[in-house]
Amino acid sequence: MIDELDAARQRVRELELELALRQARDDASRLQKKLGRIASLATLDDIAVVPHEWALVDGRVAGHVLVVNDQVLSGALERGDVWDATVEVALQAPWIDGEAREPYHSAYANVLSAVTQDLCKAQAAQRATDLEARWTPATAAHRYKRPFAEEGR
């Protein structure tokens, strides 16, 4: 009986550890989803084209439905306060607080910065190509003569 009791206690400890491990994995998965959803806002399409679902509280944005806590989400679902909008449009709406808004604002600013840099690089490359086309040796010889050069030579 003592052996059976020890075996049962050991099994209880194993089950408790297994349960704790599952809960930790679920929590890690949930946090990874939240982080991944914010981190995946990396392109202009993610920000300005693809609509996302936002939970509203009293007409103000509480956050993305995958990021808000369960209480806020269930309340928004019960009231029908889930709004489809792009990140760009959501950032123009009032939020419950700046802390909830900040990750999306930062992601939007990062995307705009990257797009601006890409546009500037493309413009610089185009200008360089245009200058090269204008200043090839054959073109320059036809358009410009040396000052004071004799006409016959």
C-alpha positions as CSV (number, residue, x, y, z in Angstrom):
1,M,0.0,0.0,0.0
2,I,2.9,2.4,0.8
3,D,4.4,1.7,-2.6
4,E,1.0,2.3,-4.3
5,L,0.7,5.6,-2.3
6,D,4.2,6.7,-3.4
7,A,3.4,5.8,-6.9
8,A,0.1,7.7,-6.9
9,R,1.8,10.8,-5.4
10,Q,4.6,10.5,-8.0
11,R,1.9,10.4,-10.7
12,V,0.1,13.4,-9.2
13,R,3.4,15.4,-9.3
14,E,4.0,14.3,-12.9
15,L,0.5,15.4,-13.9
16,E,0.9,18.7,-12.1
17,L,4.2,19.3,-13.9
18,E,2.7,18.3,-17.2
19,L,-0.2,20.7,-16.7
20,A,2.1,23.5,-15.7
21,L,4.2,22.8,-18.8
22,R,1.1,22.9,-21.0
23,Q,0.0,26.2,-19.5
24,A,3.4,27.7,-19.9
25,R,3.5,26.6,-23.6
26,D,0.0,28.0,-24.1
27,D,1.1,31.3,-22.5
28,A,4.2,31.4,-24.7
29,S,2.2,30.7,-27.8
30,R,-0.3,33.4,-27.0
31,L,2.5,35.9,-26.4
32,Q,4.3,34.9,-29.6
33,K,1.1,35.4,-31.5
34,K,0.7,38.9,-30.0
35,L,4.3,39.8,-30.8
36,G,4.1,38.2,-34.2
37,R,1.0,40.1,-35.1
38,I,2.6,43.4,-34.3
39,A,6.0,42.4,-35.7
40,S,4.4,41.3,-39.0
41,L,3.3,44.8,-39.7
42,A,6.3,45.3,-41.9
43,T,5.1,46.3,-45.3
44,L,3.0,49.1,-46.6
45,D,0.3,46.6,-47.5
46,D,0.2,45.3,-43.9
47,I,-0.3,48.9,-42.7
48,A,-2.5,50.6,-45.3
49,V,-4.2,47.9,-47.3
50,V,-5.0,44.8,-45.2
51,P,-7.9,45.4,-42.8
52,H,-7.5,44.1,-39.2
53,E,-10.1,43.6,-36.5
54,W,-10.0,46.1,-33.6
55,A,-11.8,45.8,-30.3
56,L,-13.6,49.0,-29.2
57,V,-14.5,50.2,-25.7
58,D,-16.9,53.1,-25.5
59,G,-16.2,54.0,-29.1
60,R,-12.4,54.1,-28.7
61,V,-9.9,51.5,-30.0
62,A,-8.7,49.2,-27.2
63,G,-6.3,47.2,-29.5
64,H,-6.1,44.4,-32.0
65,V,-8.5,41.6,-31.2
66,L,-5.6,39.1,-30.9
67,V,-3.8,41.4,-28.5
68,V,-6.4,42.7,-26.1
69,N,-7.1,40.8,-22.9
70,D,-10.0,38.2,-22.8
71,Q,-12.3,40.5,-20.8
72,V,-12.0,43.4,-23.3
73,L,-12.4,41.0,-26.2
74,S,-15.5,39.2,-24.8
75,G,-17.1,42.6,-23.9
76,A,-16.5,43.9,-27.4
77,L,-17.9,40.8,-29.0
78,E,-21.0,40.9,-26.8
79,R,-21.6,44.6,-27.7
80,G,-20.7,44.1,-31.3
81,D,-17.9,46.6,-30.9
82,V,-15.4,44.9,-33.3
83,W,-14.2,47.2,-36.1
84,D,-12.5,46.2,-39.3
85,A,-10.0,48.8,-40.4
86,T,-6.4,49.2,-41.6
87,V,-3.7,50.2,-39.1
88,E,-3.6,53.5,-40.9
89,V,-7.3,54.2,-40.3
90,A,-7.2,52.8,-36.8
91,L,-4.3,55.1,-35.8
92,Q,-6.4,58.1,-36.8
93,A,-9.2,57.1,-34.5
94,P,-9.3,57.8,-30.7
95,W,-7.7,55.1,-28.5
96,I,-8.3,54.1,-24.9
97,D,-4.7,55.1,-24.1
98,G,-1.3,55.8,-25.7
99,E,0.2,52.6,-24.4
100,A,-2.2,50.5,-26.4
101,R,-1.6,52.6,-29.5
102,E,2.2,52.8,-29.3
103,P,3.2,49.4,-30.9
104,Y,1.0,50.2,-34.0
105,H,2.3,53.7,-34.2
106,S,5.9,52.5,-34.1
107,A,5.2,49.8,-36.7
108,Y,3.6,52.4,-39.0
109,A,6.4,54.9,-38.5
110,N,9.0,52.1,-39.3
111,V,7.2,51.1,-42.4
112,L,6.9,54.7,-43.6
113,S,10.6,55.3,-42.9
114,A,11.6,52.2,-44.9
115,V,9.3,53.1,-47.8
116,T,10.7,56.6,-47.8
117,Q,14.3,55.3,-47.9
118,D,13.4,52.9,-50.8
119,L,11.9,55.8,-52.7
120,C,14.9,58.0,-52.2
121,K,17.2,55.3,-53.3
122,A,15.1,54.7,-56.5
123,Q,15.1,58.4,-57.2
124,A,18.9,58.7,-56.7
125,A,19.4,55.7,-59.1
126,Q,17.2,57.3,-61.7
127,R,19.0,60.6,-61.5
128,A,22.4,58.8,-61.8
129,T,21.1,56.9,-64.9
130,D,19.8,60.2,-66.4
131,L,23.1,61.9,-65.8
132,E,25.0,59.0,-67.4
133,A,22.8,59.1,-70.4
134,R,23.4,62.9,-70.8
135,W,27.1,62.9,-70.2
136,T,28.4,59.9,-72.3
137,P,31.5,61.0,-74.3
138,A,29.7,60.9,-77.6
139,T,26.8,63.1,-76.4
140,A,29.2,65.5,-74.6
141,A,31.3,66.0,-77.8
142,H,28.3,66.9,-79.9
143,R,26.7,69.3,-77.4
144,Y,29.7,71.2,-76.0
145,K,32.8,72.6,-77.6
146,R,35.8,73.7,-75.8
147,P,35.9,77.4,-75.3
148,F,38.2,79.4,-77.7
149,A,38.7,76.3,-79.9
150,E,39.5,77.0,-83.5
151,E,36.7,76.1,-85.8
152,G,38.7,74.3,-88.4
153,R,40.6,72.0,-86.1
